[in-house]
Amino acid sequence: MPSSTEPTGDLLAALERQLERAVALRRRLHADPELAHAERRTAAAVAEELPLEARAAAGTGLLALIAPDGDGRLRAPVAVRAELDGLPIAERTGAPFSASGEAMHACGHDVHMAALVALCRAAHELRGQLTAPLLAVFQPSEEAAPSGAQMLAAEGLGEPGPAAIVSAHIHPELPWGSVGLDPGAVNASFDALDIEIRGAPTHGAYPHLGADPILALAAVVVGLHAQLGRSVDPTHPASVTVGVIEAGTADNVIPAVARARAALRAHREQDRLALRRMASQLVTGIAAAHGCEGTLRLTAGEPALENDPAIVAAARELLGRAGLDAAPEWRSCGSDDLAFLGGLAPLAMAFVGLDGAPGFEPRPLHHPELLPPDEAVGAVARTLAILYLGACSAC
């Protein structure tokens, strides 16, 4: 692809003309969230606002190709992704367009979708100036397994395949008006653990007659956290979380089984493998030391998300044109299934700051009171535009 940033100003100007309509779409989407793999109304609402017909992908997902006039149609597209699904959280924002029920857009996906629709409409208006096709990817199930991105990776994104795949995500810890956009690993891998400790049940007054799986599991929980720091270089990002513990039915009974669910995260593949080995050895070894039997079932999630240095460098050059600043270096042990698409093309993920945004009450991602302001739609849309243009230059 030719290296050109001439369309930048025109595309950003066209984008501004779409934002009022995009904000209305965001509110509509926010009020009617759907969970992973069930985003039918969501996909229909997005499709209604697109300037051309989209095709179905990965079940409830959508792909829409905005192709340049002439020879540009034959070039590999730059894919731009947004997520369709909400979370199983009851909303407590009090906004007039709040969702009712037990689902909520608590991770900004409503903002991302509306922003990508705005970019699609602007790019379609200027399709004669595009240097490469823009493939809009509205992905299902970013928040739950099976991963929508993994399904798209298996299906492919059409022929020719994409030259690059980019995305943007709101983040409440970064300053408003700034974008976190750095090369290398910016999100961690994710592995889910199901731990089961089997002991021998007995009366609580006679613990010597049984084998206590709860005591063994408690040692496993402590051991996982302790051994994290002995399994991974302390300068490398990694984390362990034990989020579920289940055991017992009465306060005076030592049960037969205790179970836990946990998660491992790492930025480096060698650290990911080291944590897997550590967890397996620790569960079986500690269980045996307590006279119990321990088993671990690992479900591999997404790999670490690696930002392509060339796309990042080209997009960062354009931040000022979009009225945005580069945030301080930003990397996270959060995970995003966009990483599954790294087998198809180079990736770039940007994080759009919300801290200090108009009327924004600071809340973490996945919080029932998280409510990005309407202005976030424009910030994400501008970020997606410069990612697209940067990828056009770099790939």
C-alpha positions in Angstrom: 0.0 0.0 0.0 1.2 3.5 -0.7 2.3 5.5 2.3 0.0 8.5 2.4 -1.8 10.5 5.1 -3.5 12.9 2.7 -7.0 11.5 3.5 -6.6 12.1 7.2 -8.2 15.6 7.4 -11.1 14.7 5.1 -11.8 11.4 6.9 -11.8 13.1 10.3 -14.0 15.9 9.1 -16.5 13.4 7.6 -16.4 11.5 10.9 -17.5 14.6 12.9 -20.6 14.8 10.7 -21.6 11.3 11.8 -21.2 11.7 15.5 -24.6 13.0 16.5 -26.2 10.0 14.8 -23.6 7.7 16.3 -24.4 9.0 19.8 -28.1 8.2 19.3 -27.1 4.6 18.2 -24.9 4.3 21.3 -27.8 5.1 23.6 -30.0 2.6 21.8 -27.4 -0.1 22.1 -26.7 0.7 25.7 -30.4 0.4 26.6 -30.7 -3.1 25.0 -27.6 -5.2 25.8 -27.4 -8.8 24.8 -25.0 -11.5 26.1 -22.4 -13.4 24.2 -23.6 -15.4 21.1 -27.1 -14.0 21.5 -26.5 -10.5 20.1 -29.2 -10.6 17.4 -31.0 -7.3 18.2 -27.7 -5.7 18.6 -26.4 -6.9 15.2 -29.7 -5.8 13.6 -29.4 -2.3 15.1 -25.9 -2.0 13.8 -26.8 -3.3 10.4 -29.6 -0.7 10.1 -27.1 2.1 10.5 -24.4 0.9 8.1 -24.2 2.5 4.7 -24.0 -0.8 2.9 -25.1 -4.4 3.4 -23.1 -6.5 5.9 -22.7 -10.2 5.8 -23.0 -12.5 8.8 -19.9 -14.1 10.4 -19.2 -16.2 13.5 -22.9 -16.6 14.2 -24.2 -13.2 15.3 -21.3 -11.2 14.0 -21.2 -8.9 11.0 -18.6 -8.0 8.3 -18.9 -4.9 6.2 -16.4 -3.9 3.5 -16.0 -0.3 2.4 -13.9 -0.6 -0.8 -12.2 2.3 -2.6 -13.1 3.0 -6.2 -10.9 1.5 -8.9 -7.9 -0.6 -8.2 -8.1 -0.1 -4.4 -10.7 -2.8 -4.3 -8.1 -5.4 -5.0 -5.9 -4.5 -2.1 -5.9 -6.3 1.2 -8.3 -4.4 3.6 -7.5 -3.0 7.0 -9.9 -4.7 9.4 -11.3 -2.5 12.3 -13.0 -4.4 15.1 -15.8 -3.6 17.6 -17.5 -6.0 20.1 -21.2 -6.7 20.2 -21.8 -8.4 23.6 -22.7 -7.1 27.0 -22.0 -8.6 30.4 -24.2 -10.4 32.9 -24.3 -7.4 35.3 -27.4 -5.5 36.5 -26.8 -1.8 35.7 -26.7 0.8 38.4 -25.8 4.0 36.5 -29.2 5.7 36.8 -28.8 7.0 33.2 -32.0 7.7 31.3 -31.0 5.1 28.7 -30.0 2.5 31.3 -30.5 -1.2 30.6 -33.1 -3.0 32.6 -32.6 -6.6 33.6 -29.4 -8.6 34.3 -27.3 -7.6 31.3 -25.3 -4.4 30.8 -22.7 -2.8 28.5 -20.2 -2.4 31.4 -17.1 -2.5 29.2 -17.8 0.2 26.6 -18.8 -2.1 23.8 -21.8 0.1 23.0 -19.4 3.0 22.5 -17.1 0.9 20.4 -19.9 -0.2 18.1 -21.3 3.3 17.6 -17.8 4.6 16.9 -17.1 2.0 14.2 -20.5 2.6 12.6 -19.6 6.3 12.4 -16.2 5.5 10.8 -17.9 3.2 8.3 -20.3 6.0 7.3 -17.5 8.5 7.0 -15.3 6.1 5.0 -18.2 5.2 2.7 -18.8 8.9 2.0 -15.1 9.3 1.1 -14.5 5.9 -0.5 -13.0 7.5 -3.6 -10.1 8.8 -1.4 -9.4 5.6 0.6 -6.0 4.1 0.1 -7.2 0.6 1.2 -10.5 -1.1 1.8 -11.9 -0.8 5.4 -13.3 -4.1 6.7 -15.6 -3.4 9.7 -15.7 -6.4 12.0 -18.5 -6.4 14.5 -17.4 -9.4 16.6 -19.7 -11.4 18.9 -18.7 -12.8 22.3 -15.6 -11.0 23.4 -16.6 -11.5 27.0 -17.3 -15.3 27.1 -16.2 -18.6 25.7 -16.3 -19.7 23.0 -14.5 -16.6 21.8 -16.0 -14.7 18.9 -12.5 -13.6 17.7 -11.3 -17.3 17.8 -14.3 -18.2 15.6 -13.5 -15.4 13.2 -9.9 -16.6 13.0 -11.0 -20.1 12.1 -13.5 -18.8 9.5 -11.1 -16.2 8.1 -12.1 -12.6 7.2 -12.5 -13.1 3.4 -10.2 -12.9 0.4 -7.8 -11.3 0.3 -7.2 -11.6 4.0 -6.6 -8.4 6.0 -3.3 -6.5 5.8 -3.8 -5.4 9.4 -6.4 -5.6 12.2 -7.0 -2.7 14.6 -9.3 -1.9 17.5 -9.8 0.6 20.3 -11.1 0.2 23.9 -12.1 2.8 26.4 -10.2 2.8 29.7 -11.1 4.7 32.8 -7.5 4.9 34.2 -6.1 6.9 31.3 -6.5 10.7 31.0 -9.3 12.1 28.9 -8.0 13.2 25.5 -5.2 10.7 25.5 -4.7 7.4 23.8 -2.5 4.5 25.1 -0.8 3.1 22.0 2.4 1.2 22.5 4.4 -1.5 20.7 4.7 -5.0 22.0 2.6 -6.9 24.5 -0.2 -4.6 25.8 -2.6 -7.3 27.1 -1.9 -10.6 28.8 -2.7 -14.2 27.9 -5.5 -15.9 29.9 -5.9 -19.4 31.1 -8.8 -20.7 33.2 -8.2 -23.3 35.9 -10.7 -25.7 37.4 -9.3 -27.2 40.6 -10.8 -30.1 42.5 -9.4 -31.6 45.7 -10.9 -34.9 46.9 -10.5 -36.0 50.5 -12.3 -38.2 52.9 -15.4 -36.9 54.7 -15.8 -37.1 58.4 -17.4 -35.5 61.4 -15.8 -32.2 62.3 -15.1 -33.4 65.8 -13.0 -36.3 64.5 -10.8 -34.7 61.7 -8.1 -37.4 62.2 -10.5 -40.0 60.7 -10.8 -38.2 57.4 -8.8 -36.1 54.9 -9.8 -32.4 54.8 -10.1 -31.1 51.2 -10.9 -27.6 52.4 -7.7 -27.3 54.3 -5.8 -28.6 51.3 -7.6 -26.2 48.9 -6.8 -23.2 51.3 -3.1 -24.2 51.0 -3.5 -24.3 47.2 -5.0 -20.8 47.1 -2.1 -19.4 49.2 0.4 -21.4 47.3 -0.7 -20.2 43.9 -0.2 -16.6 44.9 3.1 -17.3 46.7 4.6 -19.3 43.8 3.6 -16.8 41.2 6.5 -14.7 42.5 8.9 -17.7 42.4 7.9 -18.9 38.9 8.1 -15.6 36.8 10.8 -13.0 36.6 9.5 -10.2 38.9 10.0 -7.6 36.1 7.6 -9.5 33.8 3.8 -8.8 34.1 1.9 -11.8 35.4 -1.0 -12.4 37.7 -3.1 -15.1 39.4 -6.7 -14.8 40.5 -8.8 -17.3 42.5 -12.3 -16.1 41.9 -14.5 -19.0 43.0 -14.3 -21.4 46.0 -16.9 -24.0 46.7 -17.0 -26.7 49.4 -19.1 -28.1 52.2 -22.7 -28.1 53.4 -22.5 -27.8 57.2 -20.2 -26.2 59.8 -19.5 -29.5 61.6 -18.8 -31.7 58.6 -15.5 -32.1 56.7 -16.7 -32.7 53.1 -15.4 -35.1 50.5 -14.7 -32.4 47.8 -13.6 -28.8 47.5 -13.4 -26.9 44.3 -12.0 -23.6 43.0 -11.8 -21.7 39.8 -8.8 -19.5 39.0 -7.1 -17.5 36.2 -3.5 -17.2 35.1 -2.3 -14.2 33.1 1.1 -13.4 31.5 2.6 -11.1 28.9 5.3 -13.6 27.7 4.6 -17.1 26.3 7.4 -18.6 28.3 5.9 -17.2 31.5 2.5 -18.5 30.6 3.9 -22.0 30.2 5.8 -21.7 33.5 2.6 -20.7 35.3 0.8 -23.7 33.9 3.5 -26.1 35.1 3.6 -24.4 38.5 -0.2 -24.7 39.0 -0.3 -28.3 38.0 2.5 -29.3 40.3 1.2 -27.3 43.2 -2.3 -28.7 43.1 -1.3 -32.3 43.0 1.6 -31.9 45.4 -0.3 -29.9 48.1 -3.3 -32.2 47.8 -1.0 -35.3 48.3 0.6 -33.7 51.3 -2.8 -33.4 52.9 -3.7 -37.0 52.2 -6.0 -35.9 49.3 -6.1 -36.2 45.6 -5.9 -33.0 43.5 -6.8 -32.5 39.8 -6.5 -29.5 37.6 -8.3 -28.9 34.3 -6.8 -26.0 32.3 -8.8 -24.2 29.6 -6.5 -22.2 27.4 -7.8 -18.7 26.6 -6.5 -15.9 24.4 -2.7 -15.4 23.9 -1.0 -12.1 24.8 -2.0 -9.2 22.6 1.1 -8.0 20.7 0.9 -4.5 19.1 2.7 -4.2 15.8 5.5 -1.6 16.1 5.0 -0.2 12.5 1.3 0.3 12.9 1.8 1.9 16.3 4.4 4.3 15.0 2.4 5.4 12.0 -0.8 5.9 14.1 1.0 7.8 16.8 2.1 10.3 14.2 -1.5 11.0 13.5 -2.8 11.5 17.0 -2.4 15.2 17.0 -4.4 15.5 13.8 -7.3 13.9 15.6 -6.9 16.2 18.6 -5.5 13.4 20.8 -2.4 13.0 22.9 -0.3 10.0 23.5 -0.9 8.6 27.0 2.0 7.5 29.2 3.1 4.0 28.3 0.2 1.7 29.1 0.2 -2.1 29.4 -2.3 -4.2 31.3 -2.8 -7.8 32.6 -6.3 -7.6 31.2 -7.0 -9.9 28.2 -8.7 -9.4 24.9 -9.6 -12.0 22.4 -8.5 -9.7 19.5 -5.2 -11.5 20.1 -6.6 -14.6 18.4 -6.7 -12.7 15.2 -3.0 -12.1 15.3 -2.6 -15.3 13.2 -4.3 -13.5 10.3 -2.5 -10.2 10.3 -0.5 -7.7 12.4 -2.5 -6.2 15.2 -2.8 -2.9 17.0 -5.0 -2.1 20.1 -5.4 1.4 21.4 -6.8 2.4 24.8 -8.9 5.6 24.9 -8.7 7.5 28.2 -11.9 8.5 30.2 -10.4 9.9 33.4 -11.5 13.5 33.5 -14.1 13.2 30.6 -17.1 15.5 30.9 -19.5 14.2 33.6 -17.6 10.9 33.9 -17.7 9.3 37.3 -14.6 7.1 37.7 -15.5 3.4 37.8 -13.4 0.4 36.8 -14.3 -1.7 33.7 -17.1 -4.3 34.4 -18.5 -2.1 37.2 -22.3 -1.8 37.4 -21.9 2.0 37.6 -19.5 2.4 34.7 -21.0 4.9 32.2 -18.7 6.5 29.6 -20.1 9.9 28.5 -21.5 10.4 25.0 -18.3 12.3 24.1 -16.4 9.0 24.3 -18.1 7.9 21.0 -16.2 10.6 19.2 -12.9 9.9 21.0 -13.1 6.2 20.1 -14.2 7.0 16.5 -11.2 9.4 16.0 -8.9 6.8 17.4 -10.2 4.1 15.1 -9.8 6.4 12.2 -6.1 7.1 12.9 -5.5 3.4 13.5 -7.0 2.6 10.1 -4.9 5.3 8.4 -1.8 4.3 10.3 -2.2 0.7 9.2 -2.8 1.9 5.6 0.6 3.6 5.8 2.4 0.8 7.6 1.2 -2.3 5.9 
